[in-house]
Amino acid sequence: MDRNDRIGHEGVVQEVGKRSIKVLITSRSACAGCHAKSACGISGSAEKMVEVREEGNRFRPGEQVTVYATKGNAFYAVLFAYIIPSLLLAGTIWAMGAAGSGEVISAAASLCVLTLYYVVLYLNRVKMGKKIHFTVEKQNIQSHLL
């Protein structure tokens, strides 16, 4: 796989299982390194746990790794996490408004539709997990020292 076709995030191995490992990734906003971040209030970070199907015992807890996904996988994830829910939300509000419902009813209906969407998404997590593949590589210490 070409390095330009994938997106990587650095993380730390948290758990090693027989068929998978769990990696903790800390996502930071683009301005997280700014010296004025404490006064700004815009910067932020979030921790995410990613489970990667990995055979063998190549990794140990506490080890620094990079988790990669292909750009196609990234688009697939963005589609199901952001684009479809946004369209469902806007579409439900528009449809309810066109049907003559009030704002409160439209908002409640859109939240119900989103809840149903996320329940269906959760129930299909195994099937979706087969389509989104992550790979893990140990970090090259020398590249971080340069």
Secondary structure as GFF3:
##gff-version 3
##sequence-region A 1 146
A	DSSP	three_ten_helix	3	5	.	.	.	ID=ss1
A	DSSP	beta_strand	6	16	.	.	.	ID=ss2
A	DSSP	beta_strand	20	28	.	.	.	ID=ss3
A	DSSP	alpha_helix	37	40	.	.	.	ID=ss4
A	DSSP	beta_strand	45	53	.	.	.	ID=ss5
A	DSSP	beta_strand	64	70	.	.	.	ID=ss6
A	DSSP	alpha_helix	71	78	.	.	.	ID=ss7
A	DSSP	pi_helix	79	83	.	.	.	ID=ss8
A	DSSP	alpha_helix	84	98	.	.	.	ID=ss9
A	DSSP	alpha_helix	103	123	.	.	.	ID=ss10
A	DSSP	alpha_helix	125	129	.	.	.	ID=ss11
A	DSSP	beta_strand	134	138	.	.	.	ID=ss12
A	DSSP	alpha_helix	141	145	.	.	.	ID=ss13
###
